Amino acid sequence: MNGNIEKQRRRLYFRAWHRGMKEMDLILGAFADQNLAQMSGEELFMFESVIALPDDKLFAWITGCTKVPESKRSPILDQICLKAQHQITACDTPYISKSERQ
């Protein structure tokens, strides 16, 4: 059983870093780096559900461009969205200031 969980972690780690959309690689890969080792079996299942979602929809939800449908919400997706949105608002570019994003 424990070997299966480690195998699942390795598979999820790879999938988080190899999405097809570089922005999603960075968001989900960084989340996997920080959290995957401590996740319970239930949390791994939730993360796997997030990984299975299409990049375009997931990116729109994570960046706050569109609202996450209630049927797709999970504590893991909520954590990913919060961390990514915190990073987005902490970033200040010469093109988009913090005040313009709020």
N, C-alpha and C positions, 0 to 999 in steps of 0.2 A: 504493500500500500504506500509506504513512504517513498519507495522508488518511483512509483507512478506519479506522485505529487512533484518530485524533483524533475521528472521527465516533462510533466506539464509546464512547470516553471521555465525550463529551458526552451520549450517550444513557444511559449507565450513571449519570452524575452526576444527570441528571434523575430517573431511576427510583429512585435512592437517596433522593432528597429528597421523592418523591411516592409513598409506599407505600399510604396508606389508613389506617395506624395511626400516630398521631403519634409514639409512642415509637420505632417503627422508623424513621421519618423522621429523628429526632434521632440515633439510633445509627448507621444506615447512611450518612446524609448527612454526619455529622461524620467518619466513616471515609473517605468519598469525598473530602471536603475535604482531609484530611491525606495521603492515599495515592494517589489515582487518577492523578495526573500522572506518578508515578514507576513505575507498574506496567508490567510486561512484557506482551506479548501473551498469554502463558500465564496470568499473574495476572489479567488482564482477563477471560479465559475463566472462571477460577475465581470471580471476583467476580460475573460474570453468572449463574453457576449458583446462587450464594447469593441474588442478587436475585430469582431465579425461585421461590424457596421461599415457602410460605405464611407470612404474618406471625405467626399464632398459634404455629406450631411453631418458627419462627425465634426469636421472642421468648422462648419457654420454654427453648430451648437457650442463647441468649445470656445470659440472666439466671441460668442454672444450675438452673432448676427441674426440667428433665429433661436426661438425657444425650443428646448428639448421637450418632445412629447412625453406626457406622463407615462405612457406605455413603455418608453425606452429608458426612463430614469432609473438609476441605481445609486447606492452610496459611492461606489467606485467612480462612476461617471461624474457624479457631483464633485468628488475630490479632484478629478482630472480638470474639470471645468474651472473650479476655483483656483487651482494652481496656475493654470494657463492664463486665466484672466488677470491674476495678480502679476504675472510676469509681463503681460501686455501693458498693463497700466503703469508698471514700474519702468518700462522702457520709454525713453524720450528721444525721438528722432527729430532731425531738422525739418521734416516734412509734416509731421503730425505732433503737435504739442499735447501735453497731458490735459490741458484745459479744453482742447478740441475734442478729446475722446470722452469727456464726461458729459 
